[in-house]
Amino acid sequence: MMLLATLDWYSLFFLLFALLTCGFAVGVLFSDNIVHMAFYLTLSLGSCAGLFFLAGAPFVGAMQLMIYVGGTVVLLAFGVMLTANANFSSLRIPRGGWVVSLIVGGLLLVLLLTAALRVESWRTPRDEAVLPLAEVQTATVLGAGLTGVRVDKLHEDDPVTRRGMSGYLLPFVIISVHLLVVLVGAAYMARTRIYRRSASGNPRSRTG
Amino acid sequence: MYLLLAQITVAHYLVVGAVLFVTGVLCMATKRNAIGVLIGIELVLNGANLNFIAFGSKYLRHDTLGFDGQLIALFVIVLAAAEAAVALAIALNFYNNHTTIDVDKAEDLKG
């Protein structure tokens, strides 16, 4: 019982979710089967939602679970099913391609890690006592920010920082219109074209 | 190694984001299945999202992005969903026309 009390649960859960996220991302990379890849992507994105919760962004974490894990991955699964073909479900690249891409990827990873660990203020933890995670409420502030009112910045004294409180109404409207256009476009492109019956009476239908 | 023992900071989140980004880029480069490329794009966007959340979190750092990080992360999630829908529609159309989903076979526009 003493051991349980001394454990740092925040770090423990962070390490758990971080390992799951990275591990399943690597699983996506090295898997040949497209169905396995979609499944690993689901698990990786779900663990990433756990990291969002730990960072004090529960609303974004919930949106991640609903839109990504619930929507995008289902979309991907349907894509896999509609294009499933025994010959194409696992397409391999030549061995030389793997070697080159692993070298390039390793270099990119080293670059990003040195950049992430170089900056002193990113490595120093917050000095004050850690706020309780349960008290964080973000949905209202985010919703007000999307409609153009930054309620979290109303009391800024500094006029320079107060300039940042313009909110996100215009990007919100643009994204809404963008989503509508995308939905219409996707439905138009993915639809099945059926041609009229030919003169002989044979139902000639073609997909494409 | 000291990262494992220290208190969780922004750097921890950046490391996870970097791993997600690199695996996503490698996925885009090495997969020949069009849907595999799409999965790689999702991983890259998720890695970027994780960085936005980390820089906006008041639990990790004193002076943060505030709620801007979370708002931008929401925009990224929505745009990723829209992009997945369009890309899958293109992939389905390509499959219907060519009866394959191998991106190496998509060379009709090659000059």
Interface residues (C-beta under 8 A of the other chain):
Chain A: D8 Y10 S11 F14 L15 A18 T21 C22 A25 V26 V28 L29 I34 M37 A38 L41 S44 L45 C48 L51 F52 L54 A55 G56 A57 F59 V60 M63 Q64 I67 Y68 G71 T72 L75 L76 F78 G79 V80 L82 T83 N85 F88 S89 L91 R92 I93 G97 W98 S101 L102 V104 G105 L108 L109 L112 L113 A116 L117 V119 S121 W122 R123 T124 P125 R126 D127 E128 V130 L131 L133 T138 V141 L142 G145 L146 R150 D152 K153 G164 Y168 P171 I175 H178 L179 V182 L183 G185 A186 A187 M189 A190 T192 T207 G208
Chain B: L3 L4 A6 Q7 I8 T9 V10 A11 H12 Y13 L14 V15 V16 G17 A18 V19 L20 F21 V22 T23 G24 V25 L26 C27 A29 T30 K31 R32 N33 I35 G36 L38 I39 G40 E42 L43 N46 N49 L50 I53 A54 G56 S57 K58 Y59 L60 R61 H62 G66 F67 D68 G69 Q70 L71 A73 L74 F75 I77 V78 L79 A80 A81 A82 E83 A84 A85 V86 L88 A89 I90 A91 L92 N93 Y95 N96 N97 T99 T100 I101 D102
